[in-house]
Amino acid sequence: MDFAELNSYHIGGLSSAILRCVPSDSIRYIFGATGEGRRELRDDPTHALYYSNYLFMQSDEDVRTWLFSSQPNEDSLDVLVYCHRPSTPARSATPPEPRHRYLAPNAVSNWAHALAGRNV
């Protein structure tokens, strides 16, 4: 578990915070835990969250929706980063979530660099 400060309500700001903790070339999904999902993660981090308790994040609107659905004064904001697991003889590569395609390679890095070019 790592902690980072979110200094923007854009996907680029979230990406910058994530890149302080996770290498960008392995990121496949970014999830934001919402409402009850944040509490469930604290109670049992190994327990799977219901679809209604997290949000796939890949745009500025997704980040703002996640922020509005959270109360950061009461709880910390929880982001889960799903990374690529390469195929080995003992394990197959992790398959993508059926309803959502993987993020494009280096998407998180590109978002972070694009934010740096904005005057936010």
N, C-alpha and C positions, 0 to 999 in steps of 0.2 A: 504494500500500500504506500503510495506517495501522495504528497500534498503539493498543490501549486495555487498561486493566486490568479484569479480570473480578473483581468483589468479592462475588459471590453464586453459588450453584449453582442459581438459579431462572431461568426464562425472562425475568423482569423485570430481573435483574442483567445478563444477556447483552444484553437490549434497551437498557439504559442505556449499556452500553459501545459498542454499535453506533451509538447516536444521537449519540455524541460525534464520529463520523466521517462518517455518512451521513444525509441527510434522510429522515425517516420516511415521507413520502408517496410515495416512489418504490420502497420495498422490496417485493419480491414473494416471495422465498424467502430463508431462512437455512440455509446448509449448514455442517456441522462436518466437517472432514476428520479421518479416523480412521486410526490405524496407518500402513500403507504410503502412504496418500494424502497424509499430511503430508510424507513424504520425497519423493514424486513431485512435489508442488507446488514444493518447493525446487529440485529438479533441473531441472524444466521447467514453469514456471507456465502455459505455453500448451497443454500436453498435457491432454487430457480425462481425468478420473478415472473409474475403474470404479465401478459402483454400490455395490460392497462397501467402497469406500474413503471414503465420506462418508455423512452422516446428515442428513435433513431435520429441522430443529428448529422446533417450534411448541408445546412444552409443557415443564413442569419436568422431566418424566421423560426427555424427549429430551436436555435439557441435561446431566442427571446421567449418562445413558448415554454421551454424548460424552466427558464428563470421565473416567468410569471406563475408557473405551477408550483414553485418552491417558496419556502419562507426561510431565507438564509439567516435571518435573525434568530430563528429557533433551532435550525439544523444546518449542518454543512451541506454543500451541494455535492452530490455523488455522481461521478462520471465513470463509466466502465469503458475500457478500451479493449476491443477484441483484436488480437494479433494473429498473424499467419503462423500456422504450425506446419513446417515442412514435412513431407513424407519421409519416413524412415522404414527400415525393414520391420520394426516392431509396431509402428503406427502409421495409419494412412493420414494424408493431409486433411485438415479440418474442412468439411464442406461448407459452402455458403448457406446462410439463412434462406429458406425457400422463397420468402416474399421480398427480400431485399438483396440487391446486388452489392458486391464488395465495393468499397471506395476505390477510386482510381489510384494506381500507384502514385505515391508522393502527393496525394490530394491534400493531406494535412499540412505538409511542408509548404505547398503552393498557397494554401489559404493563409498561413502565418506570414509568408512573404508579401502577399497581396495587401494584408492589413498594414504592414509596415510602410507601404507606399501611400496609404490613405492618410488623411489628416483627421483622425478620430479623437 
